[in-house]
Amino acid sequence: MRWRTLTAGALFFAGVLAGLVSSEMIHAQSGYATKQILKDDLNNIPGQEVLFFTSDWPPGFRLPWHMHEDGHEFVFVLEGQQTFEIDGVGTKVVSAGEVIHTQPNVPH
């Protein structure tokens, strides 16, 4: 019985490890890297929070069409350019040093 428990535990651990490694490999192959650098409550707006991320995208990288429920998105481009498709707005090209704002609940 103990051997069976140890084997099951080892297989579970191996599966978790394989999943983590393959996830990192897929992430590295896409060239897309993002990291959350701040998460904090908005003191004057109960129940709301602010999130800040840094992202590094290779040329030609595209995120799938999506929206942020009840969340404002601000993107500040550090270098290069980023092209946005925003529902009801159209195509916007944002260059280094510029910021774009996407309203909540708007597909982009």
C-alpha positions in Angstrom: 0.0 0.0 0.0 2.8 2.4 0.9 4.5 1.7 -2.5 1.3 2.5 -4.3 1.0 5.8 -2.4 4.6 6.7 -3.2 4.2 5.8 -6.8 1.0 7.9 -7.2 2.7 10.8 -5.5 5.8 10.6 -7.7 3.6 10.4 -10.8 1.5 13.4 -9.7 4.7 15.4 -9.0 6.1 14.4 -12.4 2.9 15.5 -14.1 3.0 18.9 -12.4 6.6 19.3 -13.3 6.0 18.4 -17.0 3.1 20.8 -17.1 5.2 23.7 -15.7 8.1 23.0 -18.1 5.9 22.7 -21.2 4.0 25.9 -20.2 7.3 27.7 -19.9 8.5 26.3 -23.3 5.3 27.4 -25.0 5.5 30.8 -23.4 9.1 31.2 -24.5 8.3 30.1 -28.1 5.6 32.7 -28.4 8.1 35.4 -27.5 5.4 37.1 -25.4 6.4 38.0 -21.8 4.3 39.8 -19.3 4.8 40.5 -15.6 2.5 42.0 -13.0 4.4 44.8 -11.2 1.7 46.3 -9.1 -1.7 45.3 -7.7 -3.3 47.7 -5.2 -6.8 48.8 -4.0 -8.2 52.1 -5.1 -8.8 53.7 -1.7 -11.4 56.2 -3.0 -13.4 53.6 -4.9 -14.4 50.7 -2.7 -14.2 47.3 -4.4 -11.9 48.5 -7.2 -8.3 47.8 -7.8 -5.5 48.9 -10.1 -3.1 46.5 -11.9 0.1 47.4 -13.7 2.0 45.1 -16.0 5.1 45.2 -18.2 5.0 43.3 -21.5 7.6 42.5 -24.1 6.1 41.5 -27.5 8.1 40.5 -30.6 7.3 42.2 -33.9 4.0 41.0 -35.4 2.7 39.5 -32.2 -1.1 39.7 -31.8 -3.3 39.1 -28.8 -6.7 37.6 -29.5 -9.7 39.9 -29.7 -10.8 40.5 -26.0 -12.2 43.1 -23.6 -11.7 43.9 -19.9 -15.0 43.8 -18.0 -15.3 47.1 -16.1 -11.6 47.7 -16.5 -9.9 50.7 -18.1 -6.8 49.7 -20.1 -3.9 52.2 -20.5 -0.9 51.2 -22.6 2.3 53.2 -22.6 4.7 52.1 -25.4 8.3 52.3 -24.4 9.9 51.5 -27.7 8.8 50.7 -31.2 5.1 50.8 -32.2 2.0 48.9 -31.3 -1.2 48.7 -33.5 -4.6 48.5 -31.8 -7.9 47.6 -33.2 -10.6 49.0 -31.0 -14.3 48.3 -31.6 -16.1 51.5 -32.6 -12.8 53.4 -32.9 -10.8 51.6 -35.6 -7.1 51.1 -36.0 -4.7 53.2 -33.8 -0.9 53.0 -34.1 0.8 54.0 -30.8 4.5 54.9 -31.0 7.2 55.0 -28.3 6.4 57.6 -25.6 2.6 57.6 -26.4 -0.3 56.3 -24.4 -3.6 54.8 -25.5 -6.7 54.3 -23.3 -9.4 51.6 -24.0 -12.7 52.1 -22.2 -14.1 49.2 -20.1 -16.2 46.6 -21.9 -14.9 47.6 -25.3 -13.6 44.7 -27.5 -10.1 45.3 -28.8 
